[in-house]
């Protein structure tokens, strides 16, 4: 074994007299160019982060010259550049390195392959578009430090038992148009989306996820993700499994007709105190019905409609609680029998079958417009109507504090359609809902050079109000003002890397920040020259 100072060991015993010859051997290797990358194959637009693996006798290299497409032209002089391949084809990649007037070149023939998306496996990076086909034929993953942006209208079809693992950043955001959801499914069954050890701002918005057999969405390892306005349905597994992750938002989703014979079909939380707001959770069948919360999963649950779920346990538990005390407010918790909790949650201003002690609670028929006739997956919760009829006892019956008011300013209505983030009704026949999207920013490519596309997602309330969008450096100093307290008509911008004085900025980390009436959000962006 060679030690950090070029000393040689045999077991735990040092072997003397080897350091000098070993250093000479390393020096004789000379200057050598080397290439590595995060991905080598995938659909357009394929984002490739290249890394120079070049070596020199001194460990120093003077310059790098990259040719990304084999055309003989220099495309970058950065040590570790990023390139977005937008056209299908196979590309040679070359790197020439320089030191003290000497050079070495390496060319990797057919190193990058950009395909049509019909055979996808392995690492993912870049941007996916609705005009392409995406067939997942093997397990796929987004590595730490990598990013995949999935645009509205994209359909992902998974081969049997394949899984999508996210260790980096996934932005699957179709909140801008309800008619073009992002679809994750399989003609047979697949193993779902797994977020593992990622603290990036992951987002699933207006996605449809079905036919999974191992947790449609699984979040582990203190991962961070928002799931907003999605439909998670007809999975032979729990819709959600959250383990050891507190920074998870489940909001404005329809969670229906999932089945899990061994556990809960709706939401499983283990050591995870998450936020669950304004969801329709209906007609799921599992051992524990809609929820299983354990090991300190003190979830905050506000304005949810939890109805007609089925427990197959000998004692019917709609919500199984173990060492967990969720705080439930302004919700409707209904089934056709008696609702049992193995331990006592904290419930206020909610409508609960069988009654529940607590301020503001009622036990009445909520008068849904057209609910299913029975519990569980034998009845289609997706085509039922779970909003409230006029005269419902749940209207204007939620917590009277103004912070819970409906979007029209009136007192909170119990259930998923009430409160400041309430679902909005549409004329669709399949219970699709328009969501009040959480404000967010997308930047692509990221890293970028020389320009970055900045896309704003602004909810319908804030879009009518003044917005500010500004770019700051890592020290918090203002670099560029994109929009200054204006009502915007266009939400897509391009930053050319120049500051307010027209000067080019240096390579490094920047933050684009958007301030609206209701919130302030930011996004990291990396300029590499």
C-alpha positions in Angstrom: 0.0 0.0 0.0 1.3 3.5 -0.9 0.8 6.2 1.8 0.0 9.9 1.3 3.7 10.8 1.3 4.6 8.1 -1.2 5.8 5.8 1.6 5.3 2.1 1.0 3.6 -0.2 3.5 3.3 -3.9 3.8 0.4 -4.4 6.2 1.1 -2.0 9.0 4.9 -2.0 8.5 6.7 0.8 6.5 9.1 -0.3 3.7 12.0 2.2 3.5 13.9 3.5 0.5 10.9 3.6 -1.9 9.8 7.3 -1.8 12.5 8.6 -4.1 12.1 6.0 -6.9 8.3 6.3 -6.7 8.4 10.1 -7.1 10.8 9.7 -10.1 8.4 7.2 -11.7 5.5 9.6 -11.3 7.5 12.4 -12.8 8.4 10.2 -15.8 4.8 9.8 -16.7 4.8 13.4 -18.0 1.8 15.4 -19.2 -1.3 13.3 -19.9 -4.8 14.4 -20.9 -7.8 12.5 -19.5 -11.6 12.8 -19.8 -14.6 11.8 -17.6 -18.2 12.8 -17.6 -21.4 12.4 -15.6 -23.3 10.8 -18.5 -22.4 9.4 -21.9 -25.7 8.4 -23.4 -29.3 9.8 -23.2 -32.0 11.7 -25.0 -31.8 15.3 -26.1 -31.4 17.8 -24.5 -28.5 15.9 -22.9 -26.6 17.8 -20.2 -23.0 16.6 -19.9 -20.7 17.8 -17.1 -17.2 17.0 -18.3 -14.3 16.6 -15.9 -10.6 16.9 -16.8 -8.8 13.8 -15.4 -5.5 15.1 -16.8 -2.2 14.8 -14.9 1.2 16.4 -15.0 4.5 15.8 -13.1 3.8 18.9 -10.9 0.1 18.5 -10.6 -0.3 21.8 -12.5 -1.8 22.4 -16.0 -1.6 25.7 -17.8 -4.6 25.4 -20.1 -7.4 23.2 -21.4 -9.0 23.1 -24.9 -12.2 21.1 -25.4 -13.9 20.0 -28.6 -17.3 18.6 -27.7 -18.5 17.5 -31.2 -15.4 16.4 -33.2 -15.5 19.4 -35.6 -12.0 20.6 -34.8 -13.3 23.8 -33.2 -12.5 24.7 -29.6 -15.8 24.8 -27.6 -14.4 25.6 -24.1 -11.3 26.5 -22.3 -12.6 25.6 -18.8 -11.1 22.8 -16.8 -14.4 21.1 -16.1 -17.0 22.5 -18.7 -20.7 21.7 -19.1 -22.3 21.2 -22.5 -26.0 20.7 -23.5 -26.3 18.4 -26.6 -29.5 19.4 -28.4 -29.3 17.2 -31.5 -29.4 13.5 -31.8 -26.2 11.9 -32.9 -22.8 10.4 -31.8 -20.0 12.8 -30.9 -16.3 12.5 -30.6 -14.8 14.5 -27.7 -11.3 15.8 -27.5 -9.2 17.5 -24.8 -5.8 19.1 -25.3 -3.9 20.2 -22.2 -0.8 22.5 -22.0 2.1 22.8 -19.6 5.3 24.9 -20.1 4.9 24.9 -23.9 4.2 21.2 -24.2 0.8 19.6 -24.9 -1.0 16.3 -24.9 -4.3 15.4 -26.6 -6.9 12.7 -26.0 -9.7 11.9 -28.4 -12.6 9.6 -27.4 -14.4 8.5 -30.5 -18.2 8.1 -30.3 -18.0 9.1 -26.6 -21.4 10.9 -26.4 -24.5 9.4 -27.9 -27.7 11.5 -28.0 -30.7 9.2 -28.9 -34.4 9.5 -29.4 -35.3 8.4 -25.9 -36.6 5.0 -26.9 -34.0 3.1 -24.8 -33.1 5.0 -21.6 -31.1 3.6 -18.7 -28.4 4.7 -16.2 -27.5 8.3 -15.3 -29.8 11.2 -16.3 -29.1 14.8 -16.9 -30.5 17.7 -19.1 -33.9 18.7 -20.3 -36.8 16.5 -21.6 -39.4 17.8 -24.0 -42.9 16.7 -24.9 -42.1 16.0 -28.5 -39.8 13.1 -27.6 -40.6 9.5 -26.5 -39.1 8.4 -23.2 -39.0 4.6 -22.6 -37.2 3.7 -19.5 -35.7 0.2 -20.1 -33.4 0.0 -17.1 -33.0 1.6 -13.7 -32.3 5.3 -14.0 -30.8 7.8 -11.6 -30.0 11.5 -11.2 -26.6 11.6 -9.5 -25.7 14.1 -6.8 -24.8 17.4 -8.4 -26.8 16.6 -11.6 -30.1 18.0 -12.7 -33.0 16.8 -14.9 -35.8 19.2 -16.0 -38.9 17.5 -17.3 -41.3 19.8 -19.3 -45.1 19.7 -19.5 -46.6 16.9 -21.6 -43.7 14.5 -21.2 -44.7 10.8 -20.9 -42.3 8.3 -19.2 -43.0 4.6 -19.7 -41.1 2.2 -17.5 -40.3 -1.4 -18.2 -41.2 -4.0 -15.6 -39.6 -3.4 -12.2 -37.5 -0.4 -13.2 -37.0 2.4 -10.7 -36.2 6.2 -10.9 -33.7 7.2 -8.2 -33.0 10.9 -7.4 -29.8 11.8 -5.6 -29.5 15.1 -7.3 -32.3 17.5 -8.6 -35.5 16.6 -10.4 -37.8 19.4 -11.6 -40.9 17.8 -13.1 -43.1 20.9 -13.3 -46.2 21.1 -15.4 -48.1 23.5 -13.1 -48.2 26.1 -16.0 -50.8 24.0 -17.9 -53.2 21.5 -16.4 -54.0 20.0 -19.8 -50.4 18.7 -20.2 -49.4 16.7 -17.1 -46.1 14.8 -16.8 -47.0 11.1 -16.8 -45.0 8.4 -15.0 -46.4 4.9 -15.7 -45.9 1.4 -17.0 -47.8 -1.0 -19.2 -46.9 -3.7 -16.5 -45.6 -2.4 -13.2 -42.5 -0.4 -12.1 -40.8 0.5 -8.8 -41.6 4.1 -8.5 -39.6 7.3 -7.8 -37.2 7.3 -5.0 -35.6 10.5 -3.6 -32.6 9.5 -1.5 -30.1 11.7 0.3 -30.9 14.8 -1.8 -31.3 18.2 -0.2 -32.0 19.9 -3.6 -35.3 21.7 -4.2 -37.0 18.7 -5.9 -40.4 19.4 -7.4 -43.2 17.2 -8.8 -46.1 19.4 -10.0 -49.1 18.3 -12.1 -47.7 14.8 -12.5 -49.7 11.6 -12.9 -48.1 8.6 -11.3 -49.7 5.1 -11.6 -49.0 1.4 -11.9 -46.1 1.4 -9.4 -45.6 -1.7 -7.3 -43.0 -0.4 -4.8 -44.0 2.9 -3.3 -45.1 5.3 -6.1 -43.1 8.1 -4.4 -40.5 7.2 -1.7 -38.5 9.8 0.1 -35.6 8.8 2.4 -32.4 10.1 4.0 -33.5 13.6 5.0 -34.4 14.4 1.4 -36.3 17.5 0.3 -39.2 17.4 -2.2 -42.5 19.2 -2.9 -45.3 17.2 -4.5 -48.0 19.6 -5.6 -51.1 19.2 -7.7 -50.4 15.6 -8.8 -52.6 12.6 -9.2 -51.2 9.4 -7.6 -53.6 6.6 -8.4 -54.1 2.9 -9.2 -50.7 1.9 -7.7 -50.3 -1.6 -6.2 -48.3 0.1 -3.4 -48.5 3.1 -1.1 -48.8 6.4 -2.8 -46.2 7.8 -0.5 -43.6 6.4 1.8 -41.6 9.0 3.7 -38.7 7.8 5.9 -36.5 10.1 8.0 -37.3 13.2 6.0 -39.1 16.2 7.5 -38.7 18.7 4.6 -41.5 17.2 2.4 -44.7 19.0 1.3 -47.7 17.0 0.0 -50.2 19.5 -1.2 -53.2 19.8 -3.6 -52.9 16.2 -4.8 -55.5 13.6 -5.6 -54.5 10.3 -4.0 -57.0 7.6 -5.0 -57.5 3.9 -5.7 -54.2 2.7 -4.5 -54.0 -0.7 -2.9 -51.5 -2.2 -0.4 -52.3 -5.5 1.3 -49.4 -5.4 3.7 -49.5 -1.8 5.0 -51.1 1.6 4.2 -52.2 2.5 0.6 -52.2 6.2 1.1 -49.3 7.9 3.0 -46.7 6.1 5.2 -44.6 8.3 7.4 -41.7 6.9 9.6 -39.8 9.4 11.7 -41.0 12.2 9.4 -42.9 15.3 10.5 -44.1 16.6 7.2 -46.8 19.0 5.9 -49.9 17.5 4.3 -52.4 20.1 3.0 -55.4 20.3 0.7 -55.3 16.8 -0.6 -58.2 14.5 -1.7 -57.3 11.1 -0.3 -60.1 8.7 -1.3 -60.9 5.0 -2.0 -57.5 3.6 -1.1 -57.5 0.0 0.3 -54.8 -1.1 2.7 -54.2 -2.8 6.0 -54.4 0.6 7.7 -56.5 2.5 5.3 -55.3 6.0 4.5 -52.4 6.7 6.8 -49.7 5.1 8.9 -47.6 7.5 11.0 -44.9 6.1 13.3 -41.8 7.0 15.3 -42.4 10.7 15.9 -44.2 11.5 12.6 -46.1 14.5 14.0 -47.4 15.6 10.7 -49.2 18.9 10.1 -52.4 18.0 8.3 -54.6 20.9 7.1 -57.7 21.1 4.9 -57.6 17.5 3.6 -60.5 15.5 2.4 -60.0 11.9 3.6 -63.0 9.8 2.6 -64.2 6.3 1.7 -60.8 4.6 2.3 -60.9 1.0 3.4 -58.9 -0.8 6.1 -58.5 -4.6 5.7 -57.2 -5.0 9.3 -59.2 -7.0 11.8 -59.7 -3.7 13.6 -60.4 -1.1 10.9 -57.9 1.7 11.4 -58.3 4.6 8.9 -55.2 6.1 10.4 -52.6 3.9 12.2 -50.6 6.0 14.8 -47.6 4.7 16.6 -45.7 7.2 18.9 -47.0 10.0 16.6 -49.4 12.8 17.2 -50.5 14.5 14.0 -52.1 17.9 14.2 -55.2 17.8 12.0 -57.2 21.0 11.3 -60.0 22.0 8.9 -60.3 18.5 7.5 -63.0 16.0 6.5 -62.4 12.4 7.7 -65.3 10.2 6.6 -66.0 6.6 5.9 -69.1 4.3 6.0 -68.2 2.8 9.4 -66.6 3.8 12.7 -63.2 5.5 12.5 -60.6 4.1 14.9 -57.3 5.6 15.9 -54.9 3.3 18.0 -53.6 6.5 19.7 -55.1 10.0 19.9 -54.3 12.6 17.3 -54.9 16.3 17.8 -58.0 17.2 15.8 -59.8 20.6 15.6 -62.4 22.2 13.4 -62.9 19.0 11.4 -65.7 16.7 10.4 -65.1 13.2 11.7 -67.3 10.2 11.3 -68.4 9.0 14.8 -67.4 12.3 16.3 -64.2 13.5 17.9 -63.6 15.6 21.0 -61.9 18.9 20.2 -62.7 22.5 19.5 -64.9 23.1 16.4 -65.3 19.4 15.5 -68.6 18.1 14.0 -70.0 14.8 13.1 -72.4 15.3 10.1 -72.8 14.4 6.5 -70.4 16.8 4.7 -72.7 16.7 1.6 -70.2 16.0 -1.1 -71.5 16.7 -4.6 -71.1 13.1 -5.9 -69.0 10.8 -3.7 -68.4 7.1 -4.4 -71.1 4.8 -3.1 -68.7 2.7 -1.0 -65.2 2.4 0.4 -62.0 1.2 -1.1 -60.7 0.5 -4.6 -63.9 -1.2 -5.7 -65.2 2.3 -6.3 -63.6 4.9 -8.5 -62.6 7.9 -6.4 -61.1 9.7 -9.4 -64.4 10.3 -11.2 -66.3 11.2 -8.0 -66.9 14.8 -7.0 -65.5 15.6 -3.5 -66.4 19.3 -3.3 -69.2 20.5 -1.1 -72.9 21.1 -2.0 -74.5 24.4 -1.0 -75.7 24.0 2.5 -72.9 21.7 3.6 -72.2 21.9 7.3 -68.5 22.0 6.4 -68.8 25.4 4.6 -67.5 28.3 6.7 -66.9 25.8 9.6 -63.1 25.7 9.7 -60.8 27.5 12.1 -62.0 31.2 12.1 -58.5 32.6 12.4 -58.0 34.8 9.3 -54.8 32.9 8.4 -57.0 30.0 7.4 -59.5 32.0 5.3 -60.5 30.7 1.9 -59.1 32.5 -1.2 -62.2 34.7 -1.4 -61.6 36.0 2.1 -64.4 34.1 3.8 -64.0 31.7 6.7 -62.3 28.4 6.0 -64.3 25.6 4.5 -63.4 22.2 5.8 -61.8 19.9 3.3 -59.4 20.1 0.3 -61.2 22.9 -1.4 -61.0 25.3 1.5 -58.3 27.5 2.9 -55.7 29.8 1.3 -54.3 26.9 -0.8 -57.6 25.3 -1.7 -58.1 23.2 -4.8 -60.1 25.0 -7.5 -62.9 23.2 -9.4 -62.9 22.6 -13.1 -65.4 21.3 -15.6 -63.4 18.1 -16.2 -65.1 14.8 -16.0 -62.2 13.2 -14.2 -61.9 15.3 -11.1 -58.9 17.2 -12.4 -58.3 20.4 -10.4 -56.5 23.6 -11.0 -54.0 24.3 -8.3 -52.7 27.5 -6.9 -49.1 26.8 -7.8 -46.3 27.5 -5.3 -44.0 30.2 -6.7 -40.8 28.7 -8.1 -37.9 29.4 -10.4 -36.2 27.1 -13.0 -32.8 27.8 -14.5 -31.5 25.9 -17.5 -28.9 24.9 -18.4 -27.4 25.0 -14.9 -24.3 25.3 -14.9 -24.5 27.7 -17.8 -22.3 29.6 -20.3 -22.8 32.1 -21.7 -26.5 32.5 -21.1 -29.1 31.1 -18.7 -32.8 30.7 -19.3 -34.8 31.8 -16.2 -38.4 30.5 -16.1 -40.7 31.8 -13.4 -43.7 29.9 -12.1 -46.0 32.4 -10.4 -49.4 31.5 -8.9 -52.5 33.1 -10.3 -52.9 35.5 -7.3 -49.4 36.9 -7.5 -49.2 37.2 -11.3 -51.6 40.1 -11.1 -49.3 41.9 -8.6 -45.9 43.5 -8.9 -42.9 41.1 -9.0 -39.2 41.7 -8.5 -36.6 39.4 -10.0 -32.9 40.1 -9.2 -29.6 38.3 -9.4 -27.1 38.4 -6.5 -23.6 37.0 -6.1 -22.5 34.7 -3.4 -21.7 37.7 -1.1 -25.3 38.9 -1.4 -24.4 41.8 -3.6 -26.9 42.8 -6.3 -25.5 42.0 -9.8 -28.4 42.3 -12.1 -32.0 43.5 -11.9 -34.3 41.5 -14.3 -37.6 42.9 -13.1 -38.1 45.7 -10.5 -41.5 45.7 -8.8 -43.5 45.3 -12.1 -46.5 43.3 -13.2 -45.0 40.8 -15.7 -46.6 39.7 -18.9 -43.8 37.3 -19.8 -42.3 34.9 -17.2 -39.4 33.6 -19.3 -36.1 35.6 -19.2 -32.6 35.2 -20.5 -29.5 36.4 -18.5 -26.4 37.0 -20.5 -24.0 36.9 -17.6 -23.6 40.7 -17.5 -24.2 43.0 -14.5 -26.3 46.2 -14.4 -23.4 48.2 -15.9 -23.0 45.8 -18.9 -19.8 44.2 -17.6 -19.3 40.5 -17.9 -19.4 38.7 -14.6 -16.9 36.1 -13.5 -17.4 32.4 -13.1 -19.0 31.4 -9.8 -22.2 30.8 -7.9 -25.1 33.3 -8.2 -28.7 33.4 -6.9 -31.7 34.5 -8.8 -34.4 35.7 -6.3 -38.1 36.4 -7.0 -40.2 38.5 -4.6 -43.9 38.5 -4.9 -46.7 39.7 -2.6 -47.0 36.3 -1.0 -43.5 34.9 -1.0 -39.8 35.2 -1.7 -38.0 32.3 -3.5 -34.5 31.8 -4.8 -32.6 29.5 -7.1 -28.8 28.7 -7.3 -27.2 29.1 -10.7 -23.6 28.4 -11.6 -21.7 30.4 -14.3 -18.8 28.5 -15.8 -16.5 30.1 -18.4 
